[in-house]
Amino acid sequence: MIKILRKTKNDMINENQPTKYFLIAFGEIVLVVIGILIALQVNNWQIERTNAKQEINILLQLKKEYADNLKEIEQKIQLRHAINTSIYTLINYSDEGVDGVSIDSIAKHVTRTRYNPTFDGPTGVTNDLLSSGKLYLLQNTELRNLLTNWSGTTQKVIEEEQFLVNHILPKYIDYIGRNYDARKMMAAPSDQDLYVGNMLINGEQPIKVDSSVIKGQTDVAEYSRFINDMIISNYQIELFNKHALANDQSYGLKAEIQKILALIQDGININRMQNY
């Protein structure tokens, strides 16, 4: 088309028709501009399509990451609830006695009080997204803000956990070690504690070990002394309060994770509707 215009323009020059010449020259410029605009539009379309593909991949990775976070926070909530149930049970034993209560049951509750649940959810995809500058690929502003603030959102839970880990629990365990004979408290629950699997990386129950290889015997008197120790009860009440507070924070974190997952799923749905 441009070649035809150029030939016509030359003919106009030869025929001394300047008005028609300028009109044709203007048409040539218009065609060039239209061509540039089309090229830019095609380029923009290709960029948008590439960005959309990157966004869907990121959203799918984020969905897996926050589904894992949700699973972990639910496990930690459940475990802290189990710990506090055991503390409550042991304190009741000190008030009401342990007549008719099996040693295995007491041992299970004593063991749980020394559990140390901490939230360590995966953050690799989120951290990479923030450090790489690719956060802009996510179209949802609310989702971008939640991911940007994720570290601060988890901090309240982590602070409560770290206070337990660094201050209360070490003193409690140290006191037990200095005042009680571990070999006299070797009784193990007859069945695997359903909650202990939450402490393991692979989520599988541990292999039972024959405790008889350690010389010693279960001593009912040692457990009774433990249950009725006022210092032990004081430590357990402090643990109970901190686990309860950590769970309050965890429920808030769980709600944030669920909100993030809902926004991620909305983004996936919109992306697929627009591009497929």
C-alpha positions in Angstrom: 0.0 0.0 0.0 2.8 2.4 0.9 4.6 1.6 -2.4 1.4 2.5 -4.3 1.2 5.8 -2.4 4.8 6.6 -3.1 4.3 5.9 -6.8 1.2 8.1 -6.9 3.0 10.8 -5.0 5.8 10.9 -7.5 3.3 11.1 -10.3 1.7 14.1 -8.6 5.1 15.8 -8.4 5.7 15.2 -12.1 2.2 16.5 -13.0 2.7 19.6 -10.8 -0.3 18.7 -8.4 1.0 19.8 -5.0 -2.3 19.6 -3.2 -2.9 16.0 -4.1 0.8 15.3 -3.3 0.4 16.6 0.2 -2.8 14.6 0.7 -1.1 11.5 -0.4 1.9 12.2 1.8 -0.4 12.8 4.7 -2.1 9.4 4.0 1.4 7.8 3.9 2.1 9.2 7.4 -1.2 8.0 8.7 -0.5 4.5 7.5 2.9 4.5 9.1 1.4 5.7 12.4 -1.4 3.1 12.2 1.2 0.4 11.5 3.2 1.6 14.6 0.1 1.6 16.8 -0.8 -1.9 15.6 2.7 -3.1 16.3 2.6 -1.6 19.8 -0.8 -3.1 20.4 0.4 -6.6 19.4 3.5 -6.1 21.6 1.3 -5.0 24.5 -0.9 -8.0 24.0 2.0 -10.4 24.0 3.4 -8.8 27.1 0.0 -9.0 28.8 -0.3 -12.7 27.8 3.2 -13.4 29.1 2.4 -11.6 32.4 -0.9 -13.6 32.7 1.0 -16.9 32.3 3.5 -15.8 34.9 0.7 -14.7 37.2 -1.1 -18.0 37.0 2.1 -19.9 37.8 2.8 -17.6 40.7 -0.8 -18.0 42.0 -0.6 -21.8 41.8 2.7 -21.8 43.7 1.2 -19.4 46.3 -1.9 -21.6 46.7 0.3 -24.6 47.6 2.4 -22.5 50.0 -0.5 -21.1 51.9 -2.4 -24.4 51.9 0.7 -25.8 53.7 0.7 -22.8 56.0 -3.0 -23.4 56.8 -2.4 -27.1 57.5 0.5 -26.3 59.8 -1.2 -23.6 61.8 -4.2 -25.9 62.3 -1.9 -28.6 63.5 -0.2 -26.2 66.0 -3.6 -25.0 67.3 -4.7 -28.6 67.8 -1.4 -29.5 69.5 -1.6 -26.6 71.9 -5.2 -27.5 72.7 -4.0 -31.0 73.5 -1.2 -29.7 75.7 -3.6 -27.5 77.7 -6.1 -30.3 78.0 -3.3 -32.4 79.5 -2.2 -29.6 81.9 -5.9 -29.2 83.0 -6.1 -32.9 83.6 -2.9 -33.1 85.7 -4.0 -30.2 87.8 -7.3 -32.0 88.4 -5.4 -35.1 89.4 -3.6 -33.0 92.0 -7.0 -31.9 93.4 -8.9 -35.1 93.1 -6.3 -37.8 93.2 -5.3 -40.5 90.7 -7.2 -43.5 92.0 -8.2 -45.7 89.1 -6.1 -43.7 86.6 -3.6 -45.7 84.6 0.1 -44.8 84.8 0.2 -44.8 81.0 -2.5 -42.1 80.9 -0.6 -40.0 83.4 2.6 -40.4 81.5 0.9 -39.3 78.3 -0.2 -36.0 79.9 3.1 -35.4 81.6 4.9 -35.9 78.3 2.6 -33.5 76.4 3.4 -30.7 78.8 7.0 -30.7 77.5 6.0 -30.4 73.8 7.2 -27.3 72.0 4.9 -26.4 69.1 6.1 -23.6 66.9 4.8 -22.3 63.6 7.4 -22.5 60.8 5.2 -22.3 57.7 6.9 -22.2 54.3 7.6 -18.7 52.9 9.9 -19.4 49.9 7.4 -18.4 47.2 6.4 -15.2 49.0 10.0 -14.2 49.8 11.1 -14.8 46.2 8.1 -12.8 44.9 9.0 -9.8 47.2 12.7 -9.9 46.6 12.5 -10.3 42.8 10.1 -7.4 42.3 7.5 -9.5 40.6 4.8 -8.7 43.0 3.3 -6.3 40.4 2.3 -9.4 38.3 -0.5 -10.0 40.8 -3.5 -8.0 39.7 -5.3 -8.0 43.1 -4.1 -5.1 45.3 -5.5 -6.6 48.5 -3.5 -9.8 47.9 -0.4 -7.9 47.2 -0.8 -6.0 50.5 -1.4 -9.2 52.5 1.7 -10.8 51.0 3.8 -7.7 51.6 2.7 -7.7 55.3 3.0 -11.5 55.8 6.1 -11.4 57.9 4.6 -8.9 60.3 1.3 -10.9 60.4 3.1 -14.0 61.6 5.2 -12.1 64.1 2.5 -12.0 66.9 2.3 -15.8 66.9 6.1 -16.2 66.8 6.6 -13.8 69.7 4.3 -15.8 72.0 6.0 -19.0 70.9 9.5 -17.7 71.4 8.6 -16.5 75.0 7.5 -20.1 75.7 10.6 -21.6 74.0 13.2 -19.2 75.5 11.8 -18.5 79.0 9.1 -20.7 80.5 9.6 -24.2 79.0 13.4 -24.4 79.6 12.9 -23.5 83.3 10.1 -26.1 83.6 12.2 -28.9 81.9 15.3 -27.9 84.0 13.3 -28.1 87.2 12.0 -31.6 86.2 15.5 -32.8 85.4 16.9 -31.6 88.7 14.1 -32.9 90.9 12.8 -36.1 89.3 14.2 -39.4 88.3 13.6 -39.8 84.6 14.0 -43.6 84.8 11.1 -43.8 87.3 8.9 -42.0 84.8 9.6 -44.1 81.8 6.1 -45.3 81.3 4.9 -44.8 77.7 1.3 -44.6 76.5 -0.1 -48.0 75.4 -1.1 -46.4 72.1 0.6 -43.7 70.1 -0.3 -40.2 71.0 -2.3 -38.9 68.1 -0.8 -35.4 68.6 2.8 -36.4 68.5 2.7 -36.8 64.7 2.2 -33.1 64.3 5.7 -32.6 65.7 7.3 -34.6 63.0 8.5 -33.4 59.6 7.0 -36.3 57.7 3.8 -36.5 59.8 4.3 -40.2 60.5 4.1 -41.8 63.9 7.5 -42.6 65.4 8.7 -46.2 65.6 8.1 -47.6 69.1 11.3 -48.2 71.0 11.6 -50.9 73.7 12.1 -48.8 76.8 13.2 -51.9 78.8 16.7 -51.4 77.4 17.0 -48.6 79.9 17.3 -50.1 83.4 14.7 -48.7 85.8 11.1 -49.0 86.6 7.9 -47.0 86.6 7.3 -45.6 90.0 3.8 -44.6 90.9 5.1 -42.6 93.8 7.3 -40.5 91.5 4.3 -39.6 89.4 2.3 -38.8 92.5 5.0 -36.5 93.8 5.2 -34.8 90.4 1.5 -34.2 90.2 1.4 -32.7 93.7 4.4 -30.5 93.3 3.2 -26.9 93.7 6.2 -25.5 91.7 5.3 -27.9 88.8 1.7 -26.8 89.0 2.8 -23.1 88.9 4.9 -23.8 85.8 2.1 -25.6 84.1 -0.4 -22.8 84.8 2.1 -20.4 83.2 2.5 -22.7 80.2 -1.3 -23.1 80.0 -1.8 -19.3 79.8 0.9 -18.8 77.2 -0.3 -21.7 75.0 -3.8 -20.2 75.2 -2.6 -16.8 74.2 -0.5 -18.3 71.3 -3.6 -20.1 70.1 -5.6 -16.8 70.2 -3.0 -15.3 67.9 -3.0 -18.4 65.8 -6.7 -18.2 65.2 -6.1 -14.7 63.8 -3.3 -15.9 61.6 -5.5 -18.8 60.4 -8.2 -16.3 59.3 -5.5 -14.3 57.4 -4.3 -17.4 55.6 -7.8 -18.3 54.7 -8.4 -14.8 53.3 -5.1 -15.1 51.3 -6.2 -18.4 49.9 -9.6 -17.1 48.9 -8.0 -14.1 47.0 -5.5 -16.5 45.3 -8.3 -18.7 44.1 -10.2 -15.6 42.8 -7.1 -14.6 40.9 -6.8 -18.1 39.4 -10.4 -18.1 38.3 -10.3 -14.6 36.8 -7.0 -15.4 35.0 -8.4 -18.6 33.5 -11.6 -16.9 32.3 -9.7 -14.1 30.6 -7.1 -16.2 28.9 -8.8 -19.5 28.1 
